[in-house]
């Protein structure tokens, strides 16, 4: 998967730039939670975050399809909630708390996609829960 060639992607091309990008995404998520509060279904937060990320000038793909390969063969397909700037996966939850299975899901998405960074954001509490996963190759 190739990163999109947007102005933001060009700006964050350096190693520390991914921190800037994930910080901007988290800021957008905090704005959404502040505006909506907790208690909605995940899809409501997803749509609101797509809107907020777009307002921030970032390229975002909602319900982005990905494939899973094993031994060079496609063995499955999945959909990641958001793909921002073609380089950061974002998985959203609206649950009581982040569970181990949610973390495993993010790590598997990173392995399957070939990308390095995934944010797991939980809108299920009054305060946004954030986990950042970085897969080094």
C-alpha positions, 0 to 999 in steps of 0.5 A: 500500500503506497502512502498518498502524496498529499501536502501533509504526507510530504511534511511528515515524511521524516521520522518524527512526523508520524508523531505529529500525524498521530497527535493530530488524529488524537486531537480530532478524536478528542474534539469529537468526544468532547462534542458528542460525549460518550454513549453512542454506537461506534459508527456515530464516532466513526462518521464524526471522526472522518468529518473532523479529520477531513476538516483538519486537512488530512486524507482519510479513507473510511471502512478501508478494505485490506487483504490478509495473505498467508504464504503468498496466498490471499486467505481473507479480507477485512476492513479497517475503520479508518486509514489516514494519509495512507499510513496510519490505521485507526481502529475505533471502539465504543465499549466499557474498555479496551480489551486484549482482543482489540489490541490483537486486532490492531497488531494483526491489521498492521501485520496484514497491511504492511503499515507501521502505526495503528491507533486504537481509540475507545469512545466508550468512556467520558475520557478518550482511551488511546493505545498506539501500536508501532510495528517495527519491521 
